[in-house]
């Protein structure tokens, strides 16, 4: 009975992003939901494992689609130039370095891929998209998301004062934050804390990285399909990525839909929180021990690399 009550309470808490008053705590909702799910799993157990599995996959994919309504292609094109070009170069570098670290530390391949994806593109939402097409086990998703959100929280706290100490301009800080901070909500929070004038650049650069989800997830899906050419179940076509792109186009070029963007963003945040909560419910002490601390080492190394590289790049702009 206690496990069922905790399940219901946890699900209700994940709906906090739907309330406008919760704007200031949005960056903390998803990691909080994951941690709550893990705590319930380790103490009371998961009362609804079958339901949890369905919610996690459908919730992650639906949330990625809703995130598309927050991607304003016109602003991304307007921001243009150096930040977006560096984003492409940095994404390639992060995946390459992630592969090397995975081989060196012997990190589980799927965990390593998820950590690299979250660091290179857009945190939890990128991990969600990649996990959906790779059918990553819950422990891999949980550890990857936990790693990325921990580092993301550190960036949210330390980047604004560090930006002031380094005398960055609003455009410089916006570009740096958009590249080096994992999650969209945290980029917005850090930019607002530093200087509201940096918000547009930060959002445009970060959302330009979100667009890279499309080719990267499609490549991963095709790779999984080839690996299963021995007769196993084929990896499904990532339909939600197509809907994500459609949502981005509609939000950018259909004026009547622009007011829906904040609503879609809140729904996406709540969806990610629900999904991560039930993913956390699927974790056990045994599976966490099997994954080990090495993904955190990989995530920290990748984050330090992208943070320093981006800072050096914007200081030279």
N, C-alpha and C positions, 0 to 999 in steps of 0.2 A: 504493500500500500504506500509506504514512504517513497519508494522509487517512482511510482506512478504520479504522486503529488509533485515530486521534484521535477518530473518530466513536464508536466503541465505548466508549472511555475516558470521553468526555464524557457518554454516555448513563448509564454506571454512576455517575458522580459526581452526576448528577441524582437518584439514589436515596438520597442522604444523609439527606433528611428522614424517611425511614422508620425511622431509628435513634433511639431516645430520647436518646442522648448528644448528639445534634445540636441540641437545643432552643435553645441560646444563639445558634446561628449561622443559624437559620431565616430571619430577615429578609434575610440576605445571599445565600441560595442562589439565588433566582430571578434577581437581577441578575447574579450571578456566572455562571450558566448562559448568559444572553444574551451577556455579554461573551466568554465562552469560544467560543460558537458563531460570533460575528463574527470573532474572531481566527483560528479555523480556516478560515473561509470566505475571509478575505483573504490567508492564507498558503498553505494547502494545497488549498482548494476543497472543495465539498460532494460527497462520493462517491455520495450517494443522494438526489438532488433529489426524485424522485417519492415515495419513502418519507417524506421529511421533510415534504412538503406534507400528506400524509395524517395524519401524527402531529400536526402543529401544529393542524389544525382539530378533529380528534376529541379530542385531549388537552385543548385549551382548554375545549371544551364539557363534557367529562366532569369536569374539575376544578371548573368552576362549580357543577355539580350536587353534587359532594362537599362543596363549601363550604357548601351549604345545611344539612348536618348540624351545622354549627357555630353556626347561627343559632338561638338560644333565644328564641322569641317571648315566653315568659312573663317572662323577665328584661327584655326590651325594654319590655313593657307596664308592668312594675313600676318601671323607671327613669323612665318617663313624662315628662311635662311639658316643661320649658324646653329641654333639650338636643335633644330630638327635633323640637320645633317649629322651633328655630333651624336644625336640619339641613335641613329642607325649604326654608326661606328662603335658606340659603346655597347649596344646590344650584342653585336657580333663578338666583341672582346669579352663580354661577361660570359657568354655561352662557351667560348673557347677556353677561358680560364676555369670555368666551372668543370669542364670535362677533364682538364689536367688535374684539378684538385680531387675530383672523384676517383681518378685512377691512383693518385698518390695516397689518399687517405682511405681508399677502399669503401667509400660511401655507397650505400645501396643505389643502384643506377636510377631508379624512378624517383627516389627521394632527392638525389642530386639534380635531376632534370627539373623537378618542381621548384627547388630552391633557386636554381639559375633562372628559371622562367619568372618567378616572382621578383627577383632582384633586377632582372634586365628590363622588365616591362612595367607592370603595375600591381605588384604585391599580390594580395589575396585573390583578386579577380582573375589575374593571369594564371595563378595556381589552379583556380577552379576550372578554368577552361581547359588547361592541359590535363588535369586529373580526369575530366570527363571523357576525353578521347583516348587516354592511355589506360583507363580503368584502374588507376592506381589504388592500392589498398588503403584503408582508412588510416593506418598508422603512418604511412608515408605522407599522406595529405596533412594529417594533424601536425606532424613534426615540422614539415616544410612551412606550413602556415604559422605555427608558433615561432619558428626561427625568424621569419620575415617580419612578423608583427612586433617582436621584441626589438629588433633593430630599427624598425619603423618608429617605434615609440621614442627611442633614443634620439633619432633624427628630429622628430617633432619638438622635443625639448631643447636640444642643443643648437640646432641650425640657426634660428633667429638671432640669439645673442652672438653666435660666432660670425654671422653675416655682418652684424654691426661692428664687431671688433676688427673685421677685415676691411671695413669701409666699402662694402659692395654697394653698387647702385641697385635700384629696384629691378631693372632689367637683368642685371647680372645675377642677383639672388633668385629671381624667378626662373631663370634658365637652370641655375645650379639645383634648386629645389626640385624642379620638374624632372630632372635627370636622376638625381641621387636619392630622393625620398621615394619609398616604394609605393605607397597607397595614395589614390587620388584625394581622398578626404584629408589626409595628413598633409599633402602638398598645399591644399587650400588653407588649412589651419596654420601651417608654418609661414606661408606667404602673407596671410592676413596679420599674423603676429609681427612679422618683420616690417612690412609697409604695404598697405592696401594697393599701392601703385604697382606692386610686383605681381599681383594676383592674376592679371590677364595673361602675362607672359608665362607664369608658372603653370597655369591651367592648360594653355595651348601646348606647351612643350610636353607636359605629362600626357595629355590626351592624344598627342601625336604618337606617343609610345604605345598607347592602348590599341591604336590601329594595327600595330605590328602583331597583335594577337592573331589576326586573320591568316597571314601566310605561315606563321610559326605553328599554329595549331593544325592547319591543313597538312603541313609537312610531317608533323608528328603522327597524325592520323594515317597518312599514307605509309609511313615507316612501320607503324604497328600492323597495318594490313599486309605488308610484305613479309613481316616476321611471322605472320600466321598463315602463310601460304601452304603450310603442311596439312591443312584441313581443319584447323581450329576455327572458332567463330571469328568472322571478319569484324574489324573495327568499324562501327557505324560512321557514316558520313556526318561530320560535325554540322548539322543543320542549324544549330543555334548561332554559329559564327556568321552564317548567311543572314540570319535575322538580326544579328547585332549590326552588321553593315547596313542593312535596310533601315533599321531604327536610326542609325547615324545620319543617313541621307535624308530621311524624312524630317528629323529634328532640325537639320541644317537648312533645308530648302523649302520647307512648308511652314510659313510664318504662324499659321494657326496652331501648330503643335508645340511651338517654343515654350508657352506657359506650362506645358506638361513636363518639361525637363526636371524641375525640382521634385515633382511628385514621383517621377520615374526613378530619380536618384535615391529618394527615401525608400521606395519599394525595393530597389536593388540592395541597399544596405541592410534592410530587414531580412531580405531573402538570403544574403550571404551569412548573416548572423544565425538564422534558423538552420541553414545547411551546416555551418561549422559546429553548432551546438550538437546536432545529431551525429556528426562525424566524431566529435569528442566522446559521445556516448558509446561509440564502438571501440574505444581504446581500453587496453588492459595493461597492467604492469609488465606482463611478459612481452607484449608487442613493443612497448616503449623501450624496454631493455634491449630488444633485438635490434632496434634502429640505432640506439646509442647517441652520444653527444657529437659525433663527427659532423652531422649536417649543420650544427650551429657554428662550428669552426669554418666550414665552407661558406656559410651565409655571411659570417662576419668578414672573412677575407674578401669576398666579392663586393660587399658593401663598402669596405674601406677603399678598395680599388676604384670603384665607380665614383665615390665621393671625392677622392683626391684628384682623379683624372678630370672630373667635371669642374672642380674648383679651379684647377690650373688652366683649363680651357676658357672658362668665363673671365678669369683675370687677364687673359690675353686678348679678349674681344675688343 
